[in-house]
Amino acid sequence: MTLVCAVTACRFGFDEMPLPDVARITIQHGGSSDLGVVVGPNGFTCSSGTCTLEVDPGTPVTLRGLAADDAWFAGWTTNECGGNFDCALQADGDITILADFTPTPNRVFVTSTTTDAAFGGIAGADAICAARATAANLSGTFIAFISDTTTNAATRLAGSRGWVRTDGAPFADAPTAFANGKIVFPPRLDEYGNDLGNVPIYTGTNWGLTSASLCTNWTTNLVGQMGAMANTEYASSSIGAGDRACSTMGHLLCVETGRIITVATRPDTGKQAFSTKIPWVPGGGRASADAHCASEAAAAGLTGDFLAAVATTTESIESRFTAGDIYRRIDGVRLLRGAGILAADWLDVPPEADQYGERVDRDLWTGVTRFNELPNAADNCSDWTVATVAQSGMMHFTTRTDVRSPTKTDLCSAAVSLLCLER
């Protein structure tokens, strides 16, 4: 006698157990109808309470939370979906999903327009942010995240809580995130929701501290003077800054204030990915890198088979993994909302979480320009068999979302993190 299983049940017998005639997707609407609706196939709409969508078993289903004006779709809670973007699932049996809506948190965006540093101090920067918000029909009070010699940018956020980008992606929950780097999605979007990629932003603030480089309190663009600027491709590191000439054309980071809404990330589905807490030195071939990933995963109690995202002269990084797989960090945030991270130009969030979910700010051995290409032996420490100062290898970086090219090359004797992906 054999054990025969359907998706939701098992029994002993000689014949197959068929799937149920219908799969029921029960949606619990976590909010009032004026906050938004959940929509699905064939005109399905759930505006409040508990709703049921019936489909043929095995049918692919996409659900979407549509927030009303001045509301936010906070996300899904279920084993089948997470995050706060579209929920794509296949219902083989009955499923219950919680869809949560809240009033709109504070919004954050980068100006679509640019300016040099002579924008008229904090008041001038605030005026620019207010004008850009008005142009995009964003209600609320928007100020510039910028410091001068008498005012620190972070202190201007006191009394507010919860920020999301203009696409609804979580940005930060507490004002302290603007100083400690607990940023989720990078501030790449402008007031219209356009992705600007990596652009410089004037902040005058470096990890919560007022910089000494303030372009005479943002009143000069003279050559020889410097202003502290951050970059938008980063998440946690977007609150860091480096000095650039006050004549540089840059953007402003505009932050809404006055609302108090909790902004939490909802763990999403997908295979796991992490950057190793303990760095790795080449010399033992790619098998040594894989063993290091396995060891790091085991140390954190992660189950699954993890391989290193490093290329050899005969196998690209992409070819090591199954096409169509979706990857999420240990904190549950997807590196890319859909499949194809190893062929993408940009990630949605950087792989800056280690196997414990803690921030790691370090180079990553990859040995290649792009994850879907083959390297030269001179770029990957002779297929990771050499650990000397005579050769070098290509690296990416844990805090970057631009993965079109490596960050740098370094000596093969260097101890550097690995990006480990579940196979």
N, C-alpha and C positions, 0 to 999 in steps of 0.2 A: 504493500500500500504506500502511496506517495503523498507528500504534503503539498497541496495545491493552494496558491495564494492569489487573491485579487489585490488591488491596491489597499483596500481597507480591512480585509479579513483573510483568514486562512482556515482550511479544514482538510480533513483526510478524505481521500476519495480517488477515483480513477478518472474522473472527467474534470475538465477545466471549470473553474468558477467564473461566470461571466461578470463583467463590470455591471454596475447598477444601470437601470434604464435611463436615469437622469442624474446629473450632478448638480447639487444645489450650492450656490455661493451665497452665503448669508452675510450681508453687509450691515454692520452696526454703525450708524452715523453718529459720530461723537461731536455733536454741536447742533445748534438750531438751524432751521432751514434758511434763515437769512444770511448765514455764514458761507454757504456753498452747497454744492451737490456732487454726487459721484455719478459719473456717466460710464456706460459700457456699450456692448454691441447691440445692434437692432433697436436703438432708441432707448435703451434702459437708462432710467434716472432714479436715483435715491436721494431724496431731499431732507429726510429726517427719520428718526427712529430706526427700525430694523426692516430691511428690504431683502428680498430673495430673488436671485437670478438663476434660472434653470437653463442648463445647457446639456448637450450630448456629452457623455464622458469622453475625455481626451481632447476636447475642443480647446484650442488656444483662445484665451480671453485677455483683453487689455482693458483695465479700469483706469479712470483718471479722476482725480479730485479737482474740481473747479471751484475756486474760492470766489466769493462775491466781492464787490468793491469794498475796500476797507476790511477785508478778511484775509486769512492765510490758511492754506492747506498744510497742516503740520505734519501729516504723513500717515503711513499704514502701520498697523501692528498685527502681524501674522507670521507664520513660518514660511508662507509662500511669497510674501512681499515685504518690503521695508522702504526706508527713505521717504521722500515726499514728492517723488516724480511718478510717472506712470507705473502701474502694477501689471506686469505681463506674467500670466500663469497658465498652466494647463490643469484643468479640473478633472481629476479621475474619480473623485468622490466628493462628499460634502465638505465644505470649507467655511470657516467663519473668519471674517476680516473686520477689523476696526479701522474706520476712516475718521481722522481727527481734524476738526476745523477750530480755529481760534480767531479772535480779532487780529488785525494786522500788527505785527511787531514794527519796530523801527526799521527803516530801509537804509541801505548803504550803497553808494555808487561812486564811480570815478567819472569825472566830467568828460564829456565828449569833446569839449573845447580845450585848448591849451593856452598857456600864458607863461611869460618869464616871471622872475621872482618879484618884480615891481608891481604887485597887484593891490597894493594899498593896505598892507597889514592884515590882521585877522578880520577886521570889519570888511575889507575888500574881498577877502576870500569867502566870508560868509555870504556876501551879496552875490558872488558868482554861483555858489551852491544853490542859493534860493532861486536864482534865475533859471538855472538848469532844471531844478525840480519842477518849477512852474511850466517850463517848456514841455516837459514830459507828462504833465498833468498828475504829478505826485503831490498829494496834499500832505500837510504836516510842516514841522519846523526843521529845516536842514541847516547844519552848520558845517564848516570845514574842519577836518581833523588836522589842526596845525598849532604849533607852539610859537611863542615869542619870548622875549626876555622876562616878561612879567606873568605870563599865563602858560600853563602846561596843557597840552591838548587833551590828555586823559581826564583832567579835572573837569573839563567842560561837559563830560558825559554823566556826571554824578546825578542820581535821581532817575536815570533811565535804565531799562534792561531789555535785552533781546533785539538782535539785528539780523536781517536777512537781506540777500541781494535782490535786485529787481526781478529776478526770475524765481524768487521764492526759496532759493537754496540757503540753508543756514550759514550765517557768517560768524556770529558770536552771541553768547548768552549774557555774560556779565561785562560791565565796563572794564574790569581788570584784564579782560582778554586783550585789550588794546595795548597792554603793557607786558603781559606774560606770554603772549603769542598763542593763546588757545583759540585760534581762528580755524574754522572748518574749511569753507570754500574760499579760494583766493578772490580778491576784489577786482576781477578782470572786467566786469560789466559796467557799461555806462548807464545813464539815466533812462535810456530807451531799451535797455536789455541787450545791447550789442556787445559782443565779446571783443575787447580791445587787445587781447593777448598780453604782451609784456610792455608796459609803458611806464615812464617815471612819474612819480607823484611827489609834489612838495608836501612835506610834513613837519620838518624842523624837529622831529622827535625820533629818538632811537631807543627802542625797547622801553618805552614809557618815560624816558628821561629827555628833558629839553636839550637839544643840541646847541653847541656854541656857534654853529654856522647857520645864520638866520637872515642873511642878506639885508642887514640893517633893519631888522623887524619887517622884512618883506616890502621894502620901499626902494630897493635899488636893483638894477640889472647890470651894473658896471663890471667890466672884465677885471678879474683879480679877486673878486669877492665870491664867497661860496655859500651854498644853501644845502641843507640836509634833505635828501630825497630817498624814497623807497621805490620798490618795483611791484607791479601788480601780478606777476606770474606766481608769486609766492603766497602761501597761506600764513603759517606761523611767522615766517620771516618778513611778511609784508609790513610788520610794525618795526622792523629794523631800518636803518638808513645809512647812506654814505654821502659824502660831500660831492657836489657838482657846482659848476659855475652858475652864478645867478642869472646869466644870460640864457641858460638852458630853457627850451620850451618844454613845459611839463604840464601835468594834469593836477587836479585836486581830488582828494578823497572826501566825499560829502557824506555826512552821517546825520540821520534823523534823531531827534531827541524828544522826550516828553512822554513816551509810551513805556509801559512796564508789562512785558509779555515774556514768559519763559520760552526760550528757543533751544530745544534739545534735538540731537540727531537721533533718528530712528534706525537701528541696525538693519542693513539691507541684506538681500540674498546674494549668493555667489561664492566662489572659491576664495580662500584666504591668501593674503599676500602680506609680507612684512620685510622690512630692512633689518638686517641683523644687528643686535645690540653689541656683540663682540665682533671686531673686524677679522678679516681673513687675509692671509698672505699667500700668493700663488706659489707654485712649486710642485704640487702633487697632481696637476692636471685637473680637468673639470670634475672628475670623480671626487676629488678632495673638496671642491666647492659645494657639490651636492651633499657630501657628508657633513659639511659645516652647517648647511641649512637644516638638515635633519636633526643635528645635535641641538641647534638653537630652538627649533620647534619643540623638541622633546623637553627641553629645559623649561619651557613655558606651558607644558601640558597640552600642546596642540596635537590633535590627531590628523592623520592624512599623510600623503607622500609629497614632500616639498623638494623642488629642484631649484638650482641657482639659475638666475637669468643672466648667464654669460654665454658668449658665442665662441665657437671654434671655427677653424678654417673650412670645416666640412658641414657645419650645422649652425644655422642662425638661432637666435633666441626664440623667435616665433615658432620655428619648426619643432621645438621641444614640447610644445603644449597644444592642446586640442583647440582647433579653430572654433570660435563661437563661445568659448568660456568667458564668463564675467568674473572679475576679481574685486574683492573688497578688502580694505585694511582690517586690522584686528579690532578697531573701534566700530566696524560695521559700515563705514562709508566706502562706496564704490570708487575705485580709481578712475573709472570711466562708466558712465551710466549704462552703456550697452557693451556689446562685445567688441573685440578688435583693439585692445589696448596696445598690443605689440606691433601694430601697424599704424597707430595714431600719431599725429603731429603733436597733439596736446592731451594731457590728462586733465580730468576735472579737478582732482585734488592730488597733491604730491604724495609719494610713498614714504612719508616721513614718520611713520609709526613703526616701532620695533615689534617683536613678538609678544611683548607685554602691553602693547598699546601706548607706550611712552614715546615722546618725541625723540627723534634721532636726526642730528644735523651733521651730515658727513657725506663724503664721496661714496660712489657705488662703482665697483668693478663691473664693466659690461664688455669691454674689449672690442667695441664696434661703434660706428657712427649712429646707425639706426637699428632698432630691435629686430627688423625683418630683413637685415642684410648680413652677408658674410664678411668677416674681417680679413685683414692681412695679418700674417703671423707676427709682423712687427708691432701690431696694435693690441695683441692679446697675450703678451708674454709667452710667445711660442706655444699657443694652445694651453696656457696656464701651467707650463712645466718648468718655467724659469722664475727664480726669485732673486735676481741680482740687480745691481745698479746699472748694468750694461744694457738692459732692455727696458722698455716702457710699455704701458698699456693704457687704453682709453677708459675714461670714467664718466658717468653721469652723476647726478647729485640728488640726495634724498628730498630736498625741499623745493625742487623745481617742478613745474608742470609742463614746461616746454621740453619735449623729448626728441626734437628734430635733429639734434646734434649732441655730441658729448660735451661735458663741461671743460675737460682738460685731459692731458695724459700725465702719467706719473711713473716713477720708477717701479719696476716689478718687485722690489723689496718692500714696498709700502703695505702697511696693514690698513685695509679698507673694508667697508661694509659690503654685503651682498644683498641683492633683492631676491627674495625667495618666494616662489609661486607654487601653490598647491596644484598637483597634477591630477 
